[in-house]
Amino acid sequence: MVVISLLSLVVSFLVFMGVRFAVYSLNPSNYLFADILIIIIGSFIVSLIFAIRQFRYMGRDKWRSQFFHSFVLRTFLINFAIIFIISLLWSW
């Protein structure tokens, strides 16, 4: 269980670093908007990766499943809220 948690943490870290590299390679003029964009895109990608991993036995039907979409949306909102609050507290 600890190994899966550490693996999830590493995957999330790599996704956020990749998104950060991609956004900052475009030389944004507004860094606050760039940081919010990184949080939104990174949270969505992480939510999608772990939802696909959790629903891997559904095959192609997972893309039509209402439960899959609600799971992705719910985890995205939770991840976004937590990371946004942490980033606000970190910069304060």
PDB file of N, CA, C and O in Angstrom:
ATOM      1  N   MET A   1       0.824  -1.190   0.000  1.00  0.00           N
ATOM      2  CA  MET A   1       0.000   0.000   0.000  1.00  0.00           C
ATOM      3  C   MET A   1       0.870   1.257   0.000  1.00  0.00           C
ATOM      4  O   MET A   1       0.554   2.242  -0.668  1.00  0.00           O
ATOM      5  N   VAL A   2       1.955   1.213   0.746  1.00  0.00           N
ATOM      6  CA  VAL A   2       2.863   2.356   0.800  1.00  0.00           C
ATOM      7  C   VAL A   2       3.539   2.554  -0.549  1.00  0.00           C
ATOM      8  O   VAL A   2       3.768   3.687  -0.974  1.00  0.00           O
ATOM      9  N   VAL A   3       3.857   1.454  -1.219  1.00  0.00           N
ATOM     10  CA  VAL A   3       4.517   1.547  -2.524  1.00  0.00           C
ATOM     11  C   VAL A   3       3.586   2.204  -3.542  1.00  0.00           C
ATOM     12  O   VAL A   3       4.028   3.015  -4.355  1.00  0.00           O
ATOM     13  N   ILE A   4       2.299   1.855  -3.500  1.00  0.00           N
ATOM     14  CA  ILE A   4       1.338   2.459  -4.425  1.00  0.00           C
ATOM     15  C   ILE A   4       1.187   3.948  -4.137  1.00  0.00           C
ATOM     16  O   ILE A   4       1.082   4.752  -5.063  1.00  0.00           O
ATOM     17  N   SER A   5       1.175   4.319  -2.859  1.00  0.00           N
ATOM     18  CA  SER A   5       1.072   5.735  -2.504  1.00  0.00           C
ATOM     19  C   SER A   5       2.296   6.509  -2.975  1.00  0.00           C
ATOM     20  O   SER A   5       2.170   7.620  -3.489  1.00  0.00           O
ATOM     21  N   LEU A   6       3.473   5.929  -2.802  1.00  0.00           N
ATOM     22  CA  LEU A   6       4.691   6.595  -3.263  1.00  0.00           C
ATOM     23  C   LEU A   6       4.727   6.688  -4.784  1.00  0.00           C
ATOM     24  O   LEU A   6       5.166   7.693  -5.342  1.00  0.00           O
ATOM     25  N   LEU A   7       4.264   5.640  -5.446  1.00  0.00           N
ATOM     26  CA  LEU A   7       4.206   5.669  -6.904  1.00  0.00           C
ATOM     27  C   LEU A   7       3.231   6.746  -7.384  1.00  0.00           C
ATOM     28  O   LEU A   7       3.515   7.448  -8.354  1.00  0.00           O
ATOM     29  N   SER A   8       2.095   6.879  -6.718  1.00  0.00           N
ATOM     30  CA  SER A   8       1.134   7.925  -7.070  1.00  0.00           C
ATOM     31  C   SER A   8       1.732   9.307  -6.872  1.00  0.00           C
ATOM     32  O   SER A   8       1.513  10.206  -7.684  1.00  0.00           O
ATOM     33  N   LEU A   9       2.478   9.475  -5.804  1.00  0.00           N
ATOM     34  CA  LEU A   9       3.122  10.759  -5.537  1.00  0.00           C
ATOM     35  C   LEU A   9       4.159  11.087  -6.607  1.00  0.00           C
ATOM     36  O   LEU A   9       4.246  12.229  -7.057  1.00  0.00           O
ATOM     37  N   VAL A  10       4.937  10.100  -7.013  1.00  0.00           N
ATOM     38  CA  VAL A  10       5.957  10.314  -8.044  1.00  0.00           C
ATOM     39  C   VAL A  10       5.302  10.639  -9.387  1.00  0.00           C
ATOM     40  O   VAL A  10       5.753  11.537 -10.097  1.00  0.00           O
ATOM     41  N   VAL A  11       4.242   9.910  -9.733  1.00  0.00           N
ATOM     42  CA  VAL A  11       3.547  10.173 -10.999  1.00  0.00           C
ATOM     43  C   VAL A  11       2.957  11.579 -10.996  1.00  0.00           C
ATOM     44  O   VAL A  11       3.072  12.300 -11.987  1.00  0.00           O
ATOM     45  N   SER A  12       2.331  11.971  -9.898  1.00  0.00           N
ATOM     46  CA  SER A  12       1.761  13.321  -9.799  1.00  0.00           C
ATOM     47  C   SER A  12       2.842  14.387  -9.912  1.00  0.00           C
ATOM     48  O   SER A  12       2.659  15.396 -10.592  1.00  0.00           O
ATOM     49  N   PHE A  13       3.963  14.162  -9.248  1.00  0.00           N
ATOM     50  CA  PHE A  13       5.071  15.113  -9.310  1.00  0.00           C
ATOM     51  C   PHE A  13       5.597  15.245 -10.734  1.00  0.00           C
ATOM     52  O   PHE A  13       5.840  16.357 -11.205  1.00  0.00           O
ATOM     53  N   LEU A  14       5.775  14.122 -11.422  1.00  0.00           N
ATOM     54  CA  LEU A  14       6.282  14.168 -12.789  1.00  0.00           C
ATOM     55  C   LEU A  14       5.302  14.858 -13.737  1.00  0.00           C
ATOM     56  O   LEU A  14       5.713  15.598 -14.630  1.00  0.00           O
ATOM     57  N   VAL A  15       4.012  14.614 -13.540  1.00  0.00           N
ATOM     58  CA  VAL A  15       3.009  15.276 -14.381  1.00  0.00           C
ATOM     59  C   VAL A  15       3.049  16.783 -14.169  1.00  0.00           C
ATOM     60  O   VAL A  15       3.034  17.549 -15.132  1.00  0.00           O
ATOM     61  N   PHE A  16       3.100  17.208 -12.913  1.00  0.00           N
ATOM     62  CA  PHE A  16       3.118  18.648 -12.644  1.00  0.00           C
ATOM     63  C   PHE A  16       4.414  19.297 -13.129  1.00  0.00           C
ATOM     64  O   PHE A  16       4.386  20.436 -13.595  1.00  0.00           O
ATOM     65  N   MET A  17       5.530  18.611 -13.033  1.00  0.00           N
ATOM     66  CA  MET A  17       6.777  19.176 -13.542  1.00  0.00           C
ATOM     67  C   MET A  17       6.747  19.272 -15.067  1.00  0.00           C
ATOM     68  O   MET A  17       7.246  20.242 -15.638  1.00  0.00           O
ATOM     69  N   GLY A  18       6.165  18.270 -15.725  1.00  0.00           N
ATOM     70  CA  GLY A  18       6.043  18.319 -17.181  1.00  0.00           C
ATOM     71  C   GLY A  18       5.136  19.440 -17.649  1.00  0.00           C
ATOM     72  O   GLY A  18       5.450  20.142 -18.610  1.00  0.00           O
ATOM     73  N   VAL A  19       4.003  19.609 -16.965  1.00  0.00           N
ATOM     74  CA  VAL A  19       3.081  20.692 -17.317  1.00  0.00           C
ATOM     75  C   VAL A  19       3.732  22.040 -17.044  1.00  0.00           C
ATOM     76  O   VAL A  19       3.590  22.973 -17.835  1.00  0.00           O
ATOM     77  N   ARG A  20       4.439  22.146 -15.937  1.00  0.00           N
ATOM     78  CA  ARG A  20       5.119  23.406 -15.602  1.00  0.00           C
ATOM     79  C   ARG A  20       6.169  23.753 -16.659  1.00  0.00           C
ATOM     80  O   ARG A  20       6.288  24.905 -17.076  1.00  0.00           O
ATOM     81  N   PHE A  21       6.927  22.742 -17.084  1.00  0.00           N
ATOM     82  CA  PHE A  21       7.932  22.967 -18.121  1.00  0.00           C
ATOM     83  C   PHE A  21       7.272  23.415 -19.427  1.00  0.00           C
ATOM     84  O   PHE A  21       7.765  24.321 -20.100  1.00  0.00           O
ATOM     85  N   ALA A  22       6.156  22.775 -19.779  1.00  0.00           N
ATOM     86  CA  ALA A  22       5.473  23.121 -21.029  1.00  0.00           C
ATOM     87  C   ALA A  22       4.893  24.536 -20.980  1.00  0.00           C
ATOM     88  O   ALA A  22       4.980  25.278 -21.958  1.00  0.00           O
ATOM     89  N   VAL A  23       4.306  24.906 -19.850  1.00  0.00           N
ATOM     90  CA  VAL A  23       3.698  26.241 -19.751  1.00  0.00           C
ATOM     91  C   VAL A  23       4.771  27.322 -19.724  1.00  0.00           C
ATOM     92  O   VAL A  23       4.644  28.338 -20.408  1.00  0.00           O
ATOM     93  N   TYR A  24       5.825  27.111 -18.941  1.00  0.00           N
ATOM     94  CA  TYR A  24       6.857  28.143 -18.843  1.00  0.00           C
ATOM     95  C   TYR A  24       7.759  28.191 -20.073  1.00  0.00           C
ATOM     96  O   TYR A  24       8.490  29.165 -20.252  1.00  0.00           O
ATOM     97  N   SER A  25       7.727  27.171 -20.921  1.00  0.00           N
ATOM     98  CA  SER A  25       8.498  27.244 -22.164  1.00  0.00           C
ATOM     99  C   SER A  25       7.851  28.210 -23.157  1.00  0.00           C
ATOM    100  O   SER A  25       8.488  28.639 -24.119  1.00  0.00           O
ATOM    101  N   LEU A  26       6.577  28.550 -22.917  1.00  0.00           N
ATOM    102  CA  LEU A  26       5.886  29.521 -23.767  1.00  0.00           C
ATOM    103  C   LEU A  26       6.154  30.959 -23.348  1.00  0.00           C
ATOM    104  O   LEU A  26       5.617  31.882 -23.959  1.00  0.00           O
ATOM    105  N   ASN A  27       6.974  31.172 -22.315  1.00  0.00           N
ATOM    106  CA  ASN A  27       7.318  32.490 -21.775  1.00  0.00           C
ATOM    107  C   ASN A  27       6.075  33.329 -21.459  1.00  0.00           C
ATOM    108  O   ASN A  27       5.804  34.322 -22.135  1.00  0.00           O
ATOM    109  N   PRO A  28       5.325  32.927 -20.433  1.00  0.00           N
ATOM    110  CA  PRO A  28       4.106  33.682 -20.108  1.00  0.00           C
ATOM    111  C   PRO A  28       4.439  35.052 -19.526  1.00  0.00           C
ATOM    112  O   PRO A  28       5.441  35.219 -18.830  1.00  0.00           O
ATOM    113  N   SER A  29       3.596  36.010 -19.816  1.00  0.00           N
ATOM    114  CA  SER A  29       3.805  37.351 -19.267  1.00  0.00           C
ATOM    115  C   SER A  29       3.127  37.509 -17.908  1.00  0.00           C
ATOM    116  O   SER A  29       3.552  38.334 -17.099  1.00  0.00           O
ATOM    117  N   ASN A  30       2.085  36.734 -17.651  1.00  0.00           N
ATOM    118  CA  ASN A  30       1.371  36.784 -16.382  1.00  0.00           C
ATOM    119  C   ASN A  30       1.652  35.479 -15.630  1.00  0.00           C
ATOM    120  O   ASN A  30       1.090  34.435 -15.960  1.00  0.00           O
ATOM    121  N   TYR A  31       2.514  35.543 -14.628  1.00  0.00           N
ATOM    122  CA  TYR A  31       2.926  34.331 -13.928  1.00  0.00           C
ATOM    123  C   TYR A  31       1.840  33.773 -13.018  1.00  0.00           C
ATOM    124  O   TYR A  31       1.808  32.566 -12.775  1.00  0.00           O
ATOM    125  N   LEU A  32       0.961  34.611 -12.515  1.00  0.00           N
ATOM    126  CA  LEU A  32      -0.148  34.123 -11.695  1.00  0.00           C
ATOM    127  C   LEU A  32      -1.094  33.275 -12.540  1.00  0.00           C
ATOM    128  O   LEU A  32      -1.515  32.199 -12.115  1.00  0.00           O
ATOM    129  N   PHE A  33      -1.426  33.756 -13.726  1.00  0.00           N
ATOM    130  CA  PHE A  33      -2.266  32.982 -14.637  1.00  0.00           C
ATOM    131  C   PHE A  33      -1.572  31.687 -15.049  1.00  0.00           C
ATOM    132  O   PHE A  33      -2.215  30.644 -15.162  1.00  0.00           O
ATOM    133  N   ALA A  34      -0.272  31.753 -15.270  1.00  0.00           N
ATOM    134  CA  ALA A  34       0.476  30.555 -15.643  1.00  0.00           C
ATOM    135  C   ALA A  34       0.443  29.525 -14.516  1.00  0.00           C
ATOM    136  O   ALA A  34       0.294  28.331 -14.776  1.00  0.00           O
ATOM    137  N   ASP A  35       0.580  29.972 -13.271  1.00  0.00           N
ATOM    138  CA  ASP A  35       0.526  29.039 -12.144  1.00  0.00           C
ATOM    139  C   ASP A  35      -0.853  28.416 -11.992  1.00  0.00           C
ATOM    140  O   ASP A  35      -0.966  27.223 -11.711  1.00  0.00           O
ATOM    141  N   ILE A  36      -1.901  29.210 -12.175  1.00  0.00           N
ATOM    142  CA  ILE A  36      -3.259  28.663 -12.095  1.00  0.00           C
ATOM    143  C   ILE A  36      -3.506  27.684 -13.239  1.00  0.00           C
ATOM    144  O   ILE A  36      -4.154  26.655 -13.048  1.00  0.00           O
ATOM    145  N   LEU A  37      -2.996  27.998 -14.420  1.00  0.00           N
ATOM    146  CA  LEU A  37      -3.122  27.095 -15.562  1.00  0.00           C
ATOM    147  C   LEU A  37      -2.394  25.778 -15.306  1.00  0.00           C
ATOM    148  O   LEU A  37      -2.893  24.714 -15.671  1.00  0.00           O
ATOM    149  N   ILE A  38      -1.230  25.841 -14.690  1.00  0.00           N
ATOM    150  CA  ILE A  38      -0.480  24.632 -14.345  1.00  0.00           C
ATOM    151  C   ILE A  38      -1.279  23.777 -13.371  1.00  0.00           C
ATOM    152  O   ILE A  38      -1.338  22.556 -13.518  1.00  0.00           O
ATOM    153  N   ILE A  39      -1.890  24.408 -12.383  1.00  0.00           N
ATOM    154  CA  ILE A  39      -2.675  23.659 -11.400  1.00  0.00           C
ATOM    155  C   ILE A  39      -3.892  23.013 -12.058  1.00  0.00           C
ATOM    156  O   ILE A  39      -4.210  21.859 -11.770  1.00  0.00           O
ATOM    157  N   ILE A  40      -4.572  23.740 -12.935  1.00  0.00           N
ATOM    158  CA  ILE A  40      -5.764  23.192 -13.596  1.00  0.00           C
ATOM    159  C   ILE A  40      -5.401  22.028 -14.510  1.00  0.00           C
ATOM    160  O   ILE A  40      -6.000  20.956 -14.419  1.00  0.00           O
ATOM    161  N   ILE A  41      -4.432  22.230 -15.384  1.00  0.00           N
ATOM    162  CA  ILE A  41      -4.060  21.180 -16.339  1.00  0.00           C
ATOM    163  C   ILE A  41      -3.460  19.976 -15.619  1.00  0.00           C
ATOM    164  O   ILE A  41      -3.799  18.833 -15.925  1.00  0.00           O
ATOM    165  N   GLY A  42      -2.567  20.234 -14.662  1.00  0.00           N
ATOM    166  CA  GLY A  42      -1.951  19.136 -13.919  1.00  0.00           C
ATOM    167  C   GLY A  42      -2.957  18.336 -13.123  1.00  0.00           C
ATOM    168  O   GLY A  42      -2.880  17.108 -13.092  1.00  0.00           O
ATOM    169  N   SER A  43      -3.902  19.006 -12.478  1.00  0.00           N
ATOM    170  CA  SER A  43      -4.937  18.305 -11.708  1.00  0.00           C
ATOM    171  C   SER A  43      -5.812  17.452 -12.613  1.00  0.00           C
ATOM    172  O   SER A  43      -6.178  16.331 -12.258  1.00  0.00           O
ATOM    173  N   PHE A  44      -6.148  17.985 -13.786  1.00  0.00           N
ATOM    174  CA  PHE A  44      -6.979  17.209 -14.705  1.00  0.00           C
ATOM    175  C   PHE A  44      -6.241  15.981 -15.224  1.00  0.00           C
ATOM    176  O   PHE A  44      -6.820  14.897 -15.293  1.00  0.00           O
ATOM    177  N   ILE A  45      -4.976  16.137 -15.588  1.00  0.00           N
ATOM    178  CA  ILE A  45      -4.211  14.999 -16.105  1.00  0.00           C
ATOM    179  C   ILE A  45      -4.037  13.931 -15.035  1.00  0.00           C
ATOM    180  O   ILE A  45      -4.194  12.743 -15.315  1.00  0.00           O
ATOM    181  N   VAL A  46      -3.715  14.342 -13.811  1.00  0.00           N
ATOM    182  CA  VAL A  46      -3.550  13.377 -12.721  1.00  0.00           C
ATOM    183  C   VAL A  46      -4.868  12.666 -12.437  1.00  0.00           C
ATOM    184  O   VAL A  46      -4.879  11.453 -12.231  1.00  0.00           O
ATOM    185  N   SER A  47      -5.970  13.394 -12.421  1.00  0.00           N
ATOM    186  CA  SER A  47      -7.279  12.775 -12.188  1.00  0.00           C
ATOM    187  C   SER A  47      -7.619  11.785 -13.291  1.00  0.00           C
ATOM    188  O   SER A  47      -8.137  10.701 -13.022  1.00  0.00           O
ATOM    189  N   LEU A  48      -7.331  12.154 -14.520  1.00  0.00           N
ATOM    190  CA  LEU A  48      -7.617  11.264 -15.641  1.00  0.00           C
ATOM    191  C   LEU A  48      -6.752  10.011 -15.597  1.00  0.00           C
ATOM    192  O   LEU A  48      -7.248   8.914 -15.855  1.00  0.00           O
ATOM    193  N   ILE A  49      -5.469  10.155 -15.276  1.00  0.00           N
ATOM    194  CA  ILE A  49      -4.573   8.996 -15.201  1.00  0.00           C
ATOM    195  C   ILE A  49      -5.055   8.003 -14.154  1.00  0.00           C
ATOM    196  O   ILE A  49      -5.124   6.803 -14.419  1.00  0.00           O
ATOM    197  N   PHE A  50      -5.390   8.498 -12.968  1.00  0.00           N
ATOM    198  CA  PHE A  50      -5.781   7.580 -11.906  1.00  0.00           C
ATOM    199  C   PHE A  50      -7.195   7.044 -12.098  1.00  0.00           C
ATOM    200  O   PHE A  50      -7.502   5.957 -11.609  1.00  0.00           O
ATOM    201  N   ALA A  51      -8.059   7.770 -12.792  1.00  0.00           N
ATOM    202  CA  ALA A  51      -9.383   7.236 -13.111  1.00  0.00           C
ATOM    203  C   ALA A  51      -9.268   6.124 -14.149  1.00  0.00           C
ATOM    204  O   ALA A  51      -9.934   5.095 -14.035  1.00  0.00           O
ATOM    205  N   ILE A  52      -8.432   6.326 -15.151  1.00  0.00           N
ATOM    206  CA  ILE A  52      -8.217   5.277 -16.153  1.00  0.00           C
ATOM    207  C   ILE A  52      -7.618   4.045 -15.498  1.00  0.00           C
ATOM    208  O   ILE A  52      -7.972   2.918 -15.841  1.00  0.00           O
ATOM    209  N   ARG A  53      -6.712   4.260 -14.558  1.00  0.00           N
ATOM    210  CA  ARG A  53      -6.100   3.139 -13.848  1.00  0.00           C
ATOM    211  C   ARG A  53      -7.129   2.393 -13.001  1.00  0.00           C
ATOM    212  O   ARG A  53      -7.098   1.164 -12.929  1.00  0.00           O
ATOM    213  N   GLN A  54      -8.031   3.119 -12.367  1.00  0.00           N
ATOM    214  CA  GLN A  54      -9.022   2.478 -11.516  1.00  0.00           C
ATOM    215  C   GLN A  54     -10.096   1.762 -12.336  1.00  0.00           C
ATOM    216  O   GLN A  54     -10.624   0.743 -11.891  1.00  0.00           O
ATOM    217  N   PHE A  55     -10.426   2.270 -13.516  1.00  0.00           N
ATOM    218  CA  PHE A  55     -11.468   1.679 -14.352  1.00  0.00           C
ATOM    219  C   PHE A  55     -10.867   0.877 -15.507  1.00  0.00           C
ATOM    220  O   PHE A  55     -11.492   0.767 -16.562  1.00  0.00           O
ATOM    221  N   ARG A  56      -9.695   0.329 -15.335  1.00  0.00           N
ATOM    222  CA  ARG A  56      -9.002  -0.333 -16.441  1.00  0.00           C
ATOM    223  C   ARG A  56      -9.709  -1.599 -16.924  1.00  0.00           C
ATOM    224  O   ARG A  56      -9.512  -2.002 -18.071  1.00  0.00           O
ATOM    225  N   TYR A  57     -10.523  -2.234 -16.086  1.00  0.00           N
ATOM    226  CA  TYR A  57     -11.177  -3.476 -16.493  1.00  0.00           C
ATOM    227  C   TYR A  57     -12.487  -3.244 -17.238  1.00  0.00           C
ATOM    228  O   TYR A  57     -13.120  -4.202 -17.682  1.00  0.00           O
ATOM    229  N   MET A  58     -12.899  -2.000 -17.379  1.00  0.00           N
ATOM    230  CA  MET A  58     -14.130  -1.716 -18.117  1.00  0.00           C
ATOM    231  C   MET A  58     -13.903  -1.681 -19.623  1.00  0.00           C
ATOM    232  O   MET A  58     -14.864  -1.686 -20.392  1.00  0.00           O
ATOM    233  N   GLY A  59     -12.664  -1.646 -20.046  1.00  0.00           N
ATOM    234  CA  GLY A  59     -12.371  -1.622 -21.473  1.00  0.00           C
ATOM    235  C   GLY A  59     -12.770  -0.301 -22.106  1.00  0.00           C
ATOM    236  O   GLY A  59     -12.575   0.767 -21.526  1.00  0.00           O
ATOM    237  N   ARG A  60     -13.331  -0.391 -23.305  1.00  0.00           N
ATOM    238  CA  ARG A  60     -13.716   0.827 -24.024  1.00  0.00           C
ATOM    239  C   ARG A  60     -15.010   1.431 -23.494  1.00  0.00           C
ATOM    240  O   ARG A  60     -15.347   2.568 -23.826  1.00  0.00           O
ATOM    241  N   ASP A  61     -15.734   0.680 -22.674  1.00  0.00           N
ATOM    242  CA  ASP A  61     -17.009   1.185 -22.147  1.00  0.00           C
ATOM    243  C   ASP A  61     -16.831   2.264 -21.094  1.00  0.00           C
ATOM    244  O   ASP A  61     -17.784   2.974 -20.772  1.00  0.00           O
ATOM    245  N   LYS A  62     -15.626   2.401 -20.553  1.00  0.00           N
ATOM    246  CA  LYS A  62     -15.424   3.412 -19.513  1.00  0.00           C
ATOM    247  C   LYS A  62     -15.620   4.826 -20.042  1.00  0.00           C
ATOM    248  O   LYS A  62     -16.001   5.720 -19.286  1.00  0.00           O
ATOM    249  N   TRP A  63     -15.366   5.041 -21.331  1.00  0.00           N
ATOM    250  CA  TRP A  63     -15.510   6.380 -21.900  1.00  0.00           C
ATOM    251  C   TRP A  63     -16.976   6.776 -22.028  1.00  0.00           C
ATOM    252  O   TRP A  63     -17.285   7.962 -22.142  1.00  0.00           O
ATOM    253  N   ARG A  64     -17.889   5.794 -22.010  1.00  0.00           N
ATOM    254  CA  ARG A  64     -19.323   6.073 -22.084  1.00  0.00           C
ATOM    255  C   ARG A  64     -19.998   6.021 -20.723  1.00  0.00           C
ATOM    256  O   ARG A  64     -21.177   6.354 -20.598  1.00  0.00           O
ATOM    257  N   SER A  65     -19.263   5.610 -19.711  1.00  0.00           N
ATOM    258  CA  SER A  65     -19.845   5.411 -18.386  1.00  0.00           C
ATOM    259  C   SER A  65     -20.026   6.746 -17.656  1.00  0.00           C
ATOM    260  O   SER A  65     -19.102   7.554 -17.566  1.00  0.00           O
ATOM    261  N   GLN A  66     -21.228   6.951 -17.144  1.00  0.00           N
ATOM    262  CA  GLN A  66     -21.510   8.160 -16.373  1.00  0.00           C
ATOM    263  C   GLN A  66     -20.722   8.157 -15.068  1.00  0.00           C
ATOM    264  O   GLN A  66     -20.282   9.209 -14.604  1.00  0.00           O
ATOM    265  N   PHE A  67     -20.543   6.977 -14.475  1.00  0.00           N
ATOM    266  CA  PHE A  67     -19.803   6.871 -13.220  1.00  0.00           C
ATOM    267  C   PHE A  67     -18.335   7.252 -13.413  1.00  0.00           C
ATOM    268  O   PHE A  67     -17.737   7.882 -12.542  1.00  0.00           O
ATOM    269  N   PHE A  68     -17.754   6.870 -14.555  1.00  0.00           N
ATOM    270  CA  PHE A  68     -16.366   7.233 -14.855  1.00  0.00           C
ATOM    271  C   PHE A  68     -16.217   8.749 -14.951  1.00  0.00           C
ATOM    272  O   PHE A  68     -15.282   9.317 -14.386  1.00  0.00           O
ATOM    273  N   HIS A  69     -17.130   9.403 -15.661  1.00  0.00           N
ATOM    274  CA  HIS A  69     -17.039  10.850 -15.823  1.00  0.00           C
ATOM    275  C   HIS A  69     -17.268  11.585 -14.511  1.00  0.00           C
ATOM    276  O   HIS A  69     -16.609  12.588 -14.236  1.00  0.00           O
ATOM    277  N   SER A  70     -18.193  11.095 -13.706  1.00  0.00           N
ATOM    278  CA  SER A  70     -18.408  11.747 -12.412  1.00  0.00           C
ATOM    279  C   SER A  70     -17.212  11.526 -11.495  1.00  0.00           C
ATOM    280  O   SER A  70     -16.879  12.400 -10.694  1.00  0.00           O
ATOM    281  N   PHE A  71     -16.559  10.365 -11.602  1.00  0.00           N
ATOM    282  CA  PHE A  71     -15.360  10.097 -10.811  1.00  0.00           C
ATOM    283  C   PHE A  71     -14.226  11.035 -11.218  1.00  0.00           C
ATOM    284  O   PHE A  71     -13.541  11.590 -10.359  1.00  0.00           O
ATOM    285  N   VAL A  72     -14.025  11.214 -12.517  1.00  0.00           N
ATOM    286  CA  VAL A  72     -12.972  12.116 -13.003  1.00  0.00           C
ATOM    287  C   VAL A  72     -13.247  13.547 -12.550  1.00  0.00           C
ATOM    288  O   VAL A  72     -12.339  14.234 -12.081  1.00  0.00           O
ATOM    289  N   LEU A  73     -14.478  13.995 -12.687  1.00  0.00           N
ATOM    290  CA  LEU A  73     -14.824  15.359 -12.291  1.00  0.00           C
ATOM    291  C   LEU A  73     -14.663  15.562 -10.787  1.00  0.00           C
ATOM    292  O   LEU A  73     -14.137  16.585 -10.348  1.00  0.00           O
ATOM    293  N   ARG A  74     -15.115  14.590 -10.002  1.00  0.00           N
ATOM    294  CA  ARG A  74     -15.012  14.708  -8.545  1.00  0.00           C
ATOM    295  C   ARG A  74     -13.554  14.730  -8.092  1.00  0.00           C
ATOM    296  O   ARG A  74     -13.182  15.560  -7.263  1.00  0.00           O
ATOM    297  N   THR A  75     -12.729  13.838  -8.618  1.00  0.00           N
ATOM    298  CA  THR A  75     -11.318  13.828  -8.213  1.00  0.00           C
ATOM    299  C   THR A  75     -10.587  15.071  -8.716  1.00  0.00           C
ATOM    300  O   THR A  75      -9.687  15.576  -8.045  1.00  0.00           O
ATOM    301  N   PHE A  76     -10.973  15.568  -9.903  1.00  0.00           N
ATOM    302  CA  PHE A  76     -10.370  16.803 -10.400  1.00  0.00           C
ATOM    303  C   PHE A  76     -10.675  17.971  -9.470  1.00  0.00           C
ATOM    304  O   PHE A  76      -9.780  18.743  -9.126  1.00  0.00           O
ATOM    305  N   LEU A  77     -11.931  18.103  -9.062  1.00  0.00           N
ATOM    306  CA  LEU A  77     -12.300  19.214  -8.184  1.00  0.00           C
ATOM    307  C   LEU A  77     -11.620  19.112  -6.826  1.00  0.00           C
ATOM    308  O   LEU A  77     -11.188  20.122  -6.269  1.00  0.00           O
ATOM    309  N   ILE A  78     -11.524  17.907  -6.294  1.00  0.00           N
ATOM    310  CA  ILE A  78     -10.853  17.719  -5.000  1.00  0.00           C
ATOM    311  C   ILE A  78      -9.368  18.041  -5.125  1.00  0.00           C
ATOM    312  O   ILE A  78      -8.819  18.770  -4.300  1.00  0.00           O
ATOM    313  N   ASN A  79      -8.715  17.498  -6.157  1.00  0.00           N
ATOM    314  CA  ASN A  79      -7.285  17.758  -6.354  1.00  0.00           C
ATOM    315  C   ASN A  79      -7.020  19.241  -6.585  1.00  0.00           C
ATOM    316  O   ASN A  79      -6.089  19.807  -6.011  1.00  0.00           O
ATOM    317  N   PHE A  80      -7.837  19.867  -7.424  1.00  0.00           N
ATOM    318  CA  PHE A  80      -7.642  21.285  -7.714  1.00  0.00           C
ATOM    319  C   PHE A  80      -7.800  22.130  -6.457  1.00  0.00           C
ATOM    320  O   PHE A  80      -6.994  23.025  -6.203  1.00  0.00           O
ATOM    321  N   ALA A  81      -8.830  21.850  -5.673  1.00  0.00           N
ATOM    322  CA  ALA A  81      -9.064  22.641  -4.458  1.00  0.00           C
ATOM    323  C   ALA A  81      -7.916  22.490  -3.469  1.00  0.00           C
ATOM    324  O   ALA A  81      -7.448  23.480  -2.906  1.00  0.00           O
ATOM    325  N   ILE A  82      -7.466  21.275  -3.256  1.00  0.00           N
ATOM    326  CA  ILE A  82      -6.386  21.040  -2.292  1.00  0.00           C
ATOM    327  C   ILE A  82      -5.093  21.699  -2.761  1.00  0.00           C
ATOM    328  O   ILE A  82      -4.426  22.376  -1.978  1.00  0.00           O
ATOM    329  N   ILE A  83      -4.735  21.510  -4.017  1.00  0.00           N
ATOM    330  CA  ILE A  83      -3.477  22.069  -4.523  1.00  0.00           C
ATOM    331  C   ILE A  83      -3.545  23.592  -4.588  1.00  0.00           C
ATOM    332  O   ILE A  83      -2.549  24.266  -4.324  1.00  0.00           O
ATOM    333  N   PHE A  84      -4.707  24.139  -4.936  1.00  0.00           N
ATOM    334  CA  PHE A  84      -4.855  25.594  -4.983  1.00  0.00           C
ATOM    335  C   PHE A  84      -4.726  26.203  -3.590  1.00  0.00           C
ATOM    336  O   PHE A  84      -4.071  27.232  -3.424  1.00  0.00           O
ATOM    337  N   ILE A  85      -5.342  25.580  -2.595  1.00  0.00           N
ATOM    338  CA  ILE A  85      -5.232  26.081  -1.218  1.00  0.00           C
ATOM    339  C   ILE A  85      -3.800  25.972  -0.719  1.00  0.00           C
ATOM    340  O   ILE A  85      -3.298  26.892  -0.073  1.00  0.00           O
ATOM    341  N   ILE A  86      -3.141  24.869  -1.007  1.00  0.00           N
ATOM    342  CA  ILE A  86      -1.745  24.713  -0.589  1.00  0.00           C
ATOM    343  C   ILE A  86      -0.864  25.760  -1.264  1.00  0.00           C
ATOM    344  O   ILE A  86       0.014  26.334  -0.620  1.00  0.00           O
ATOM    345  N   SER A  87      -1.087  26.013  -2.548  1.00  0.00           N
ATOM    346  CA  SER A  87      -0.256  27.009  -3.238  1.00  0.00           C
ATOM    347  C   SER A  87      -0.526  28.419  -2.718  1.00  0.00           C
ATOM    348  O   SER A  87       0.388  29.242  -2.664  1.00  0.00           O
ATOM    349  N   LEU A  88      -1.769  28.705  -2.336  1.00  0.00           N
ATOM    350  CA  LEU A  88      -2.054  30.011  -1.741  1.00  0.00           C
ATOM    351  C   LEU A  88      -1.374  30.162  -0.386  1.00  0.00           C
ATOM    352  O   LEU A  88      -0.803  31.211  -0.090  1.00  0.00           O
ATOM    353  N   LEU A  89      -1.434  29.131   0.427  1.00  0.00           N
ATOM    354  CA  LEU A  89      -0.796  29.190   1.739  1.00  0.00           C
ATOM    355  C   LEU A  89       0.723  29.230   1.619  1.00  0.00           C
ATOM    356  O   LEU A  89       1.396  29.872   2.426  1.00  0.00           O
ATOM    357  N   TRP A  90       1.261  28.544   0.611  1.00  0.00           N
ATOM    358  CA  TRP A  90       2.711  28.499   0.419  1.00  0.00           C
ATOM    359  C   TRP A  90       3.247  29.870   0.007  1.00  0.00           C
ATOM    360  O   TRP A  90       4.329  30.271   0.435  1.00  0.00           O
ATOM    361  N   SER A  91       2.483  30.591  -0.829  1.00  0.00           N
ATOM    362  CA  SER A  91       2.958  31.889  -1.310  1.00  0.00           C
ATOM    363  C   SER A  91       2.648  33.020  -0.341  1.00  0.00           C
ATOM    364  O   SER A  91       3.133  34.137  -0.522  1.00  0.00           O
ATOM    365  N   TRP A  92       1.857  32.749   0.674  1.00  0.00           N
ATOM    366  CA  TRP A  92       1.477  33.780   1.619  1.00  0.00           C
ATOM    367  C   TRP A  92       2.570  33.959   2.584  1.00  0.00           C
ATOM    368  O   TRP A  92       2.467  34.790   3.486  1.00  0.00           O
TER     369      TRP A  92
END
